[in-house]
């Protein structure tokens, strides 16, 4: 980003804006997929999710490549903002001084009006530029956060989705095993539980041991 671009108000380069839009689109698709994935085959939903996740990762890698550019631009803007804040304070102080001199009688009404208009115009111009610079710093800072801290919420949601899918898969396997056990039972009734509980602990008292000791 050069000075000419900044002068025209182009705070965020178009290439970065485009990447941010792409990332937002992939994140929206992944979120929608999380809501619909359970209605489709696990392998199909997983394949689509992997595709979108790969695209999202590619975009975020490209965004990270612009990090230094954004940090440099933000630093320059912050320096300019500090200068403008100092200048704005100085202009305000000068206008206040002129008013005070008029109040004590050094300047007559005509001179006061002339000086007030002169300082007032400068104060307004600096104030307008100061507002623009504050907005630019805020925008750059927000974009830099997005670039350096990729969608953690989306990643967490993807992990939770995978966990739920794994749980569903285990439950399905258990149901299938139970059905097979029933089909192979000689009496036609439910066979042995394919996932029997663990052994029952021996609760009998040993010689010389009281119930409280156990």
C-alpha positions, 0 to 999 in steps of 0.5 A: 500500500503506497502513499497515493493509495492511502491518500485516496482512502484505500485503507485495506488493499483490494486483494486482502478484502477479496481474501477476507470475503472468501474466508467468510464464505467458506466459514459460512459454508462450513457452519451450514454443513455442520447443521446439515451434515447429520442428514447425509452419509458420514463419508460424504459430509466428511469429504465436503467438509475436508474440501471447504476446510482445505480452501479455508486454510489456503485463504488464511495462509494467503492472508498471513502473507499480508501480515507484514504489510498490514502491520507496517501500514498500521504503524504508519497510520498510528504515527500519523494519528498521534501527530494529528491529535497533537496538532488538533490540540494545538489548534484548539489551544490557539483558538482558546488563546485568541478568545481569551485575548479578545475577552481581556480587550486586546482584540476588538470585535473585528479582529476577534472574528477574523482570527476566530474564522482563521483558527476555526477553519484550521481546527475543523480541517484537522478534526476531519482528517483526525476522524478519518485517521482514527477510522483507518487505524480501527479498520486496520487493527480489526483486519490485522486481528482477523489475519493473525487470529484465524477463526478459532470458533469455527475450528472448535465447532469443526472439532465438536462436529467430528466428535459427534460423528464419531459418537454416532459411528460407535453407537451404530456399530454397537446396534449392528453387533447387537442385531447380529448377536440376536440373529445367531442366538439358538432360541431366537432371543437376544444373545449375549451382550457383545459388550458385557459389563465388567466382573462383579467385585467379590464383596464377601468378607475375608477372615479377620476383616470386618465390613467397615474395613472393606 
